[in-house]
Amino acid sequence: MTSGLECFFTPRSIAVAGASRNPQKLGYVMLDNLTRARFKGPIYPVNPNAESVLGLSSYAHIEDIPGPVDLAVLTVPAAAVLPVIDECGRKGVKAAVVITAGFRETGAAGAARERELLDHARRAGVRIVGPNSIGVINTFANLNATFAETAPFSYEIAVISQSGAIATAILDWARAIGVGFSKFVSLGNMADVNEIDMLRFLADDPQTKLIVGYLEGFSDGRGFLDIASTLTPRKPLVVMKVGRSAAGARAATSHTGSLASSDTVVDAAFRQAGVIRAYTMDELFDYTLAFSYLAPPRGNRVAIVTNAGGPGVMATDAIERYGLTLARLSPVSSDRLAEGLPMAASSANPIDVLGDAPADRYQFAIQVALDDAGVDAVIVLMTPQAVTEPERTSRVITHLARTSEKPIMGVYMGGDAVARGRLMLDASHVPAYHYPERAVRAMAALERYGRYVKDASAT
C-alpha cells in the first residue's frame, strides 16, 4: 500500500471514527453502508462509549485498534477532527475522509480551522478528502464509504463532485436507469486532495473509461488545464462547472469555499483542453449516457428515423443549432426506402415511417440509413400511437446498435406508453432520451469530442 490515493479506493482496512449505534447519526449510516457493500477487509468502529457497533467490536481510539488501518473515515464533531487526525498519524493511517462540516464553507473562522487541519494532516503524513465530504466509493473493491442512500452498480464511469447533494442526485439518477460507476468521490472543500489529484489518479485507472465532474471552482486553473489536456485524448471528461454568474460565484464560495473564475475563460480553456462542458444537470446526465455507451461518430452527418413529422422537424432544427448536418441520403438509399415503405412515407431525411409503423418497418428504415455511406449516425424518434410497438422496436434498435459501428440513439417521446421501451434501450446501452433536442445535443458533443481526439492525434 502506498501513501497516494490508492489508500482511499483500495484500502485493506477501515476505521470509522464517530461510529454510532443511533440510526439517525452519520456514524451509523457510514458503518452500515460499509458493511452492506460487503467490504472484504476489517472494519473498525471507533466510539469510546460503546463496546460494539452493528455487531463489530468498537475501540475508544484509533490507536487502540489491534491491526493496521489504511483508511479512516471521520464523522466526529469539528472540534474533535484535529485530535483524530493526530491519532491517525501515530497509528500510521495514510488516508482520511473527513465527512465533518464546519470549515472553510462557514467563513473566516472555519477557514482558519481548515488551514490548521491541513497543517496537522501534513505533519501526520495523512492525505485528506474533504472536509465537508459525503465520502468515496470504489465499486470494484466493494467499498461504499459514504452516507449516500443509494449504492451504485459497477461500471466504467468515475464521478468527482464538489457538492455532496449533487453527488447523491447523480447516484440516485444512475441507479434508476441502471447506470453504474467505478470510482466516486465527494471532494468537499478540497483542503488537500483536489480535482487535479483525482484526474491524475483516474487518468491511469484501468477501471475508468469516462470521467464526469461537478465543480464549483478550481484549486489551480493552469494545473487543471494541464492534466485535462493530457487526459482527454485518452478518456472523455464531462464537467459541469457552475458559478457562471457573479451571484453564482458568490454562492459557490459560500458553499465549499471554492475559488471563483471567469466563465468566459473557463469556456475557452475547456475547448482548448477537450473538456465537454455541461451547463445544466440535464446536459450532464445526457452526456454521461452518450459517452458511456457510444463511440464518437466518424463525421457530423445524421439521419433521422421518425414515426411523426413534428418531432422530425424538431430534430432537424436541433441538428442545425448544434453544428451537425442533416445527412443527404444517396439515390440508392432513397430508392430502397421508396420501394420498402408505404407510399405516404418519406424516402428523404428525416425518414418518416408514418404513425402506424410497426417494429419491422423501423428496422428496415434504420438499416437503410446505417448502410448509407453518407450517414455517420442515426437518431430514432418514436411517439406513442395506437399501433406503436415501443418494446419490440427497442429490441430492433438494440440489435442494430450492436451490429453497427455507427452510433444510434433513441428518442421516445411520451410517458407511460413508451417508458418501458426507453428503459429497455438504456439497459441495453443505447442512450434513450425524452426529446429530440437532448439527443441531438448529446450527439453533437460526441462529434466534437471525436474531432478533438483526431486533431490531438494529428498534432
C-alpha positions as CSV (number, residue, x, y, z in Angstrom):
1,M,0.0,0.0,0.0
2,T,1.3,3.4,-1.0
3,S,0.7,6.8,0.6
4,G,-1.1,8.0,-2.6
5,L,-4.8,8.0,-3.5
6,E,-4.8,4.2,-3.7
7,C,-5.4,4.2,0.1
8,F,-8.8,5.9,-0.5
9,F,-10.0,3.4,-3.1
10,T,-8.3,0.1,-2.3
11,P,-7.7,0.1,1.5
12,R,-7.1,-3.2,3.3
13,S,-8.8,-2.0,6.4
14,I,-11.1,0.9,7.5
15,A,-11.7,2.7,10.8
16,V,-14.9,4.8,11.3
17,A,-14.2,7.5,13.9
18,G,-17.5,8.6,15.3
19,A,-19.3,5.3,14.6
20,S,-22.7,5.4,16.3
21,R,-25.5,3.0,17.3
22,N,-28.1,5.6,16.6
23,P,-29.6,5.1,13.0
24,Q,-30.1,8.8,12.8
25,K,-26.4,9.6,13.0
26,L,-23.9,9.8,10.1
27,G,-21.6,7.5,12.0
28,Y,-24.2,4.7,11.9
29,V,-25.1,5.2,8.2
30,M,-21.4,5.2,7.2
31,L,-20.7,2.0,9.1
32,D,-23.9,0.4,7.7
33,N,-23.1,1.3,4.1
34,L,-19.6,-0.2,4.5
35,T,-21.0,-3.5,5.8
36,R,-23.8,-3.6,3.3
37,A,-21.3,-3.2,0.4
38,R,-19.5,-6.3,1.8
39,F,-16.2,-4.7,2.1
40,K,-13.7,-7.6,2.4
41,G,-11.3,-6.2,4.9
42,P,-11.6,-5.4,8.6
43,I,-13.9,-2.5,9.6
44,Y,-13.2,-0.9,13.0
45,P,-15.8,1.3,14.7
46,V,-14.3,3.9,16.9
47,N,-16.5,5.0,19.7
48,P,-15.3,5.4,23.4
49,N,-18.8,4.9,24.7
50,A,-19.7,1.6,23.0
51,E,-18.2,-1.9,23.2
52,S,-19.7,-2.8,19.8
53,V,-21.5,-1.1,16.9
54,L,-23.6,-3.0,14.4
55,G,-22.1,-6.2,15.7
56,L,-18.4,-5.1,15.3
57,S,-16.1,-4.6,18.2
58,S,-15.6,-0.9,19.0
59,Y,-12.5,0.9,20.1
60,A,-12.1,4.1,22.2
61,H,-9.3,5.4,19.9
62,I,-7.9,4.7,16.5
63,E,-4.6,3.9,18.3
64,D,-6.3,1.1,20.2
65,I,-7.1,-0.8,17.1
66,P,-5.0,-4.0,17.1
67,G,-4.3,-4.3,13.3
68,P,-3.1,-1.8,10.7
69,V,-5.5,0.8,9.3
70,D,-5.3,2.1,5.8
71,L,-8.3,4.4,5.7
72,A,-10.0,6.4,8.4
73,V,-13.5,7.9,7.9
74,L,-14.2,10.8,10.3
75,T,-17.8,11.7,11.3
76,V,-16.8,13.3,14.6
77,P,-17.7,16.9,15.5
78,A,-15.5,19.6,14.0
79,A,-13.7,20.2,17.3
80,A,-12.6,16.6,17.5
81,V,-11.2,16.3,14.0
82,L,-7.7,17.5,14.7
83,P,-7.0,15.1,17.6
84,V,-8.3,12.2,15.5
85,I,-6.0,13.2,12.6
86,D,-3.1,13.3,15.0
87,E,-4.1,9.8,16.1
88,C,-4.1,8.7,12.5
89,G,-0.6,9.9,12.1
90,R,0.6,8.0,15.2
91,K,-1.2,4.9,14.0
92,G,0.3,5.0,10.5
93,V,-3.0,5.7,8.7
94,K,-2.2,7.2,5.3
95,A,-5.7,8.4,4.2
96,A,-8.7,10.0,5.9
97,V,-12.1,11.0,4.6
98,V,-13.4,13.9,6.7
99,I,-17.2,13.9,6.5
100,T,-17.5,16.6,9.1
101,A,-18.5,20.1,8.0
102,G,-17.9,23.4,9.7
103,F,-14.7,24.5,8.0
104,R,-13.9,26.9,5.2
105,E,-17.5,26.9,3.9
106,T,-18.6,28.7,7.1
107,G,-16.4,31.8,6.9
108,A,-13.2,33.2,8.2
109,A,-13.1,31.2,11.5
110,G,-13.9,28.0,9.6
111,A,-11.1,28.8,7.0
112,A,-8.6,29.1,9.8
113,R,-9.8,25.8,11.3
114,E,-9.3,24.2,7.9
115,R,-5.8,25.5,7.5
116,E,-5.0,24.1,10.9
117,L,-6.5,20.8,9.8
118,L,-4.2,20.7,6.8
119,D,-1.2,21.5,8.9
120,H,-1.9,18.6,11.2
121,A,-2.6,16.3,8.4
122,R,0.7,17.1,6.7
123,R,2.7,16.7,9.9
124,A,0.9,13.4,10.4
125,G,1.6,12.2,6.9
126,V,-2.2,11.7,6.2
127,R,-3.9,12.6,2.9
128,I,-7.4,14.1,3.3
129,V,-10.5,14.0,1.2
130,G,-12.8,16.8,2.5
131,P,-13.7,18.2,4.9
132,N,-17.5,18.6,4.2
133,S,-17.5,15.4,2.0
134,I,-20.0,12.6,1.7
135,G,-17.2,10.1,1.1
136,V,-15.8,7.8,-1.5
137,I,-16.8,4.7,-3.4
138,N,-15.0,2.0,-5.4
139,T,-17.5,-0.5,-6.7
140,F,-14.7,-2.8,-7.9
141,A,-13.4,-3.1,-4.3
142,N,-16.8,-3.4,-2.6
143,L,-16.2,0.0,-0.9
144,N,-19.0,2.4,-0.1
145,A,-17.6,4.8,2.4
146,T,-20.4,7.4,2.0
147,F,-23.6,8.2,3.8
148,A,-25.5,8.3,0.5
149,E,-28.8,6.4,0.4
150,T,-28.2,4.8,-2.9
151,A,-25.3,2.5,-3.8
152,P,-24.2,2.3,-7.4
153,F,-23.6,-0.7,-9.7
154,S,-20.2,-1.4,-11.1
155,Y,-19.4,0.3,-14.4
156,E,-16.6,2.2,-16.1
157,I,-17.6,5.8,-15.2
158,A,-15.9,7.8,-12.5
159,V,-17.5,10.8,-10.8
160,I,-15.9,13.6,-8.9
161,S,-18.1,16.2,-7.2
162,Q,-17.5,19.2,-5.0
163,S,-21.1,19.1,-3.9
164,G,-22.4,16.3,-1.8
165,A,-26.0,16.9,-2.7
166,I,-25.2,16.8,-6.4
167,A,-23.2,13.7,-5.9
168,T,-26.2,11.9,-4.2
169,A,-28.5,13.1,-7.0
170,I,-26.2,11.6,-9.6
171,L,-26.2,8.3,-7.7
172,D,-30.0,8.2,-7.5
173,W,-30.4,9.1,-11.2
174,A,-27.9,6.5,-12.2
175,R,-29.5,3.8,-10.1
176,A,-32.9,4.5,-11.6
177,I,-31.8,3.7,-15.1
178,G,-29.1,1.1,-14.4
179,V,-26.0,3.2,-14.9
180,G,-23.1,2.3,-12.7
181,F,-19.7,3.8,-11.6
182,S,-16.2,2.7,-11.0
183,K,-14.9,5.4,-8.6
184,F,-17.0,8.1,-6.9
185,V,-15.6,10.8,-4.7
186,S,-17.2,13.8,-3.0
187,L,-14.3,16.3,-2.8
188,G,-16.0,18.6,-0.3
189,N,-13.8,21.7,0.4
190,M,-10.6,20.2,-1.2
191,A,-8.4,21.1,1.7
192,D,-5.9,18.6,0.4
193,V,-7.0,16.1,-2.3
194,N,-8.4,18.2,-5.1
195,E,-9.9,17.8,-8.6
196,I,-6.4,17.8,-10.2
197,D,-5.2,14.9,-7.9
198,M,-8.3,12.9,-8.8
199,L,-7.9,13.5,-12.5
200,R,-4.3,12.4,-12.3
201,F,-5.3,9.3,-10.4
202,L,-8.2,8.4,-12.7
203,A,-6.2,9.0,-15.9
204,D,-4.4,5.8,-15.2
205,D,-7.2,3.8,-13.7
206,P,-8.0,0.8,-15.9
207,Q,-11.5,0.5,-14.5
208,T,-12.4,4.0,-15.6
209,K,-13.2,4.9,-19.3
210,L,-15.2,8.1,-18.7
211,I,-14.8,10.8,-16.1
212,V,-17.8,13.0,-15.0
213,G,-17.3,16.0,-12.8
214,Y,-19.3,18.7,-10.9
215,L,-17.1,21.6,-10.0
216,E,-17.8,25.0,-8.3
217,G,-14.2,26.2,-8.7
218,F,-10.6,25.2,-9.4
219,S,-7.8,24.7,-7.0
220,D,-5.4,25.7,-9.8
221,G,-6.7,26.7,-13.2
222,R,-3.5,26.1,-15.0
223,G,-2.9,22.8,-13.3
224,F,-6.5,21.7,-14.2
225,L,-5.9,22.6,-17.9
226,D,-2.6,20.7,-18.0
227,I,-3.9,17.4,-16.6
228,A,-7.2,17.7,-18.7
229,S,-5.2,18.2,-21.9
230,T,-3.2,15.1,-21.1
231,L,-6.2,13.0,-20.2
232,T,-8.8,13.9,-22.8
233,P,-7.1,12.3,-25.8
234,R,-7.5,9.0,-24.0
235,K,-10.6,9.4,-21.9
236,P,-13.6,11.7,-22.3
237,L,-14.0,14.3,-19.5
238,V,-17.5,15.7,-19.0
239,V,-17.7,18.6,-16.5
240,M,-20.5,20.7,-15.2
241,K,-18.8,23.9,-13.9
242,V,-21.2,26.2,-12.0
243,G,-20.9,29.7,-10.6
244,R,-21.2,31.2,-14.0
245,S,-22.8,34.4,-12.9
246,A,-21.4,36.8,-10.3
247,A,-24.1,35.8,-7.8
248,G,-23.5,32.1,-8.6
249,A,-19.8,32.5,-8.0
250,R,-20.5,34.1,-4.6
251,A,-22.8,31.2,-3.7
252,A,-20.2,28.7,-4.7
253,T,-17.7,30.4,-2.5
254,S,-20.1,30.2,0.5
255,H,-20.9,26.6,-0.2
256,T,-17.4,24.9,-0.4
257,G,-15.1,27.9,-0.2
258,S,-14.3,27.5,-3.9
259,L,-12.2,29.9,-5.9
260,A,-14.3,31.8,-8.5
261,S,-13.2,32.0,-12.1
262,S,-14.3,33.9,-15.2
263,D,-16.8,31.9,-17.1
264,T,-15.5,33.1,-20.5
265,V,-12.1,31.8,-19.5
266,V,-13.5,28.5,-18.4
267,D,-15.3,28.0,-21.7
268,A,-12.1,28.8,-23.7
269,A,-9.9,26.6,-21.5
270,F,-12.4,23.7,-21.7
271,R,-12.5,23.9,-25.5
272,Q,-8.7,24.0,-25.7
273,A,-8.3,21.0,-23.4
274,G,-11.0,18.9,-25.0
275,V,-13.3,19.0,-21.9
276,I,-17.0,18.5,-22.7
277,R,-18.8,21.2,-20.7
278,A,-22.4,20.6,-19.4
279,Y,-24.3,23.7,-18.4
280,T,-27.3,22.0,-16.8
281,M,-28.0,18.8,-14.9
282,D,-29.9,17.5,-17.9
283,E,-26.9,18.0,-20.1
284,L,-24.6,16.3,-17.5
285,F,-26.9,13.3,-17.5
286,D,-27.4,13.3,-21.3
287,Y,-23.7,13.5,-22.0
288,T,-22.9,10.8,-19.4
289,L,-25.3,8.4,-21.2
290,A,-23.9,9.2,-24.6
291,F,-20.2,9.0,-23.7
292,S,-20.8,5.9,-21.6
293,Y,-22.3,3.8,-24.4
294,L,-21.2,5.2,-27.7
295,A,-18.1,5.9,-29.6
296,P,-17.9,9.2,-31.4
297,P,-19.3,9.3,-35.0
298,R,-16.8,9.5,-37.8
299,G,-18.4,12.6,-39.1
300,N,-21.3,15.0,-38.4
301,R,-23.9,13.7,-40.9
302,V,-27.0,12.5,-39.0
303,A,-30.0,10.5,-40.3
304,I,-33.4,10.8,-38.5
305,V,-35.9,8.0,-38.5
306,T,-39.3,9.0,-37.1
307,N,-42.9,8.0,-37.0
308,A,-44.2,11.6,-36.8
309,G,-43.4,14.7,-38.8
310,G,-43.3,17.2,-36.0
311,P,-40.5,15.5,-34.0
312,G,-38.6,15.1,-37.2
313,V,-38.7,18.9,-37.7
314,M,-37.7,19.4,-34.1
315,A,-34.7,17.2,-34.6
316,T,-33.8,18.9,-37.9
317,D,-33.8,22.3,-36.2
318,A,-31.6,21.0,-33.4
319,I,-29.1,19.4,-35.9
320,E,-28.5,22.9,-37.4
321,R,-28.5,24.6,-34.0
322,Y,-25.8,22.3,-32.5
323,G,-23.5,22.2,-35.5
324,L,-24.3,18.9,-37.1
325,T,-25.5,18.2,-40.6
326,L,-28.7,16.5,-41.8
327,A,-27.3,13.7,-43.9
328,R,-28.2,13.6,-47.6
329,L,-29.3,10.1,-48.5
330,S,-27.8,8.5,-51.6
331,P,-30.1,7.8,-54.6
332,V,-29.7,4.1,-53.8
333,S,-31.0,4.6,-50.3
334,S,-33.9,6.8,-51.4
335,D,-34.9,4.1,-53.9
336,R,-34.7,1.4,-51.3
337,L,-36.9,3.4,-49.0
338,A,-39.4,4.2,-51.7
339,E,-39.8,0.6,-52.5
340,G,-39.9,-0.7,-48.9
341,L,-42.0,1.9,-47.2
342,P,-45.7,2.8,-47.7
343,M,-46.4,5.3,-50.4
344,A,-47.2,8.1,-47.9
345,A,-43.8,7.6,-46.1
346,S,-40.8,9.8,-46.7
347,S,-37.8,8.4,-48.5
348,A,-35.8,11.5,-47.8
349,N,-34.1,12.5,-44.5
350,P,-35.8,12.8,-42.0
351,I,-37.2,9.3,-42.9
352,D,-40.8,9.3,-41.8
353,V,-42.1,5.7,-41.4
354,L,-45.6,7.0,-40.5
355,G,-47.6,6.7,-37.3
356,D,-48.7,3.1,-37.9
357,A,-45.1,1.9,-38.2
358,P,-44.5,-1.5,-36.5
359,A,-41.1,-2.6,-35.3
360,D,-40.1,-4.2,-38.6
361,R,-40.7,-1.0,-40.6
362,Y,-38.5,0.8,-38.2
363,Q,-35.9,-1.9,-38.6
364,F,-35.9,-1.6,-42.4
365,A,-35.6,2.2,-42.3
366,I,-32.8,2.2,-39.7
367,Q,-30.9,-0.4,-41.6
368,V,-31.1,1.6,-44.9
369,A,-29.8,4.6,-43.0
370,L,-26.9,2.7,-41.5
371,D,-26.0,1.2,-44.9
372,D,-25.7,4.6,-46.5
373,A,-22.0,5.8,-46.7
374,G,-23.2,9.4,-46.3
375,V,-24.6,8.8,-42.8
376,D,-22.4,8.9,-39.7
377,A,-25.0,8.5,-37.0
378,V,-28.7,7.7,-36.6
379,I,-31.3,9.1,-34.2
380,V,-34.6,7.1,-33.9
381,L,-37.7,9.0,-32.8
382,M,-40.9,7.5,-31.6
383,T,-44.2,9.0,-30.4
384,P,-46.9,6.8,-28.9
385,Q,-49.7,6.0,-31.3
386,A,-52.4,3.3,-31.3
387,V,-50.3,0.7,-33.1
388,T,-46.8,1.7,-31.9
389,E,-44.6,-1.1,-30.6
390,P,-42.1,0.5,-28.2
391,E,-40.7,-2.6,-26.7
392,R,-40.3,-4.6,-29.9
393,T,-38.8,-1.5,-31.6
394,S,-36.4,-1.2,-28.7
395,R,-35.2,-4.8,-29.3
396,V,-34.8,-3.9,-33.0
397,I,-32.7,-0.8,-32.2
398,T,-30.6,-2.7,-29.7
399,H,-29.8,-5.4,-32.3
400,L,-28.9,-2.9,-34.9
401,A,-26.8,-0.9,-32.5
402,R,-24.8,-4.0,-31.5
403,T,-24.1,-4.9,-35.2
404,S,-23.2,-1.4,-36.5
405,E,-20.1,0.8,-35.9
406,K,-22.3,3.9,-36.3
407,P,-23.7,5.3,-33.1
408,I,-27.5,5.1,-32.6
409,M,-29.7,7.0,-30.1
410,G,-33.3,6.6,-29.3
411,V,-35.9,9.3,-28.5
412,Y,-39.1,8.0,-27.0
413,M,-41.5,11.0,-26.5
414,G,-44.2,10.4,-24.0
415,G,-44.9,8.9,-20.6
416,D,-46.1,5.5,-19.5
417,A,-46.8,4.3,-23.1
418,V,-43.2,4.4,-24.0
419,A,-41.4,4.3,-20.6
420,R,-40.6,0.6,-20.7
421,G,-39.2,0.8,-24.2
422,R,-37.0,3.7,-23.2
423,L,-35.7,1.8,-20.1
424,M,-35.0,-1.2,-22.3
425,L,-32.8,0.9,-24.6
426,D,-30.8,2.3,-21.6
427,A,-30.5,-1.2,-20.1
428,S,-29.0,-2.4,-23.5
429,H,-26.5,0.5,-23.5
430,V,-28.3,2.5,-26.2
431,P,-28.8,6.1,-25.0
432,A,-32.5,7.0,-24.8
433,Y,-33.9,10.5,-24.4
434,H,-37.3,12.1,-23.9
435,Y,-36.9,14.8,-26.5
436,P,-35.1,15.2,-29.9
437,E,-33.1,18.3,-28.8
438,R,-31.5,16.4,-26.0
439,A,-30.4,13.5,-28.2
440,V,-29.1,15.8,-30.9
441,R,-27.2,17.9,-28.4
442,A,-25.5,14.8,-26.9
443,M,-24.7,13.5,-30.4
444,A,-23.1,16.9,-31.2
445,A,-21.0,16.7,-28.0
446,L,-19.8,13.2,-29.1
447,E,-18.9,14.5,-32.6
448,R,-17.0,17.5,-31.2
449,Y,-15.0,15.2,-28.9
450,G,-14.3,12.9,-31.8
451,R,-12.9,15.8,-33.8
452,Y,-10.8,16.9,-30.9
453,V,-9.2,13.4,-30.5
454,K,-8.4,13.3,-34.2
455,D,-6.8,16.7,-34.1
456,A,-4.9,15.8,-30.9
457,S,-3.6,12.6,-32.6
458,A,-2.5,14.6,-35.7
459,T,-0.6,17.2,-33.7
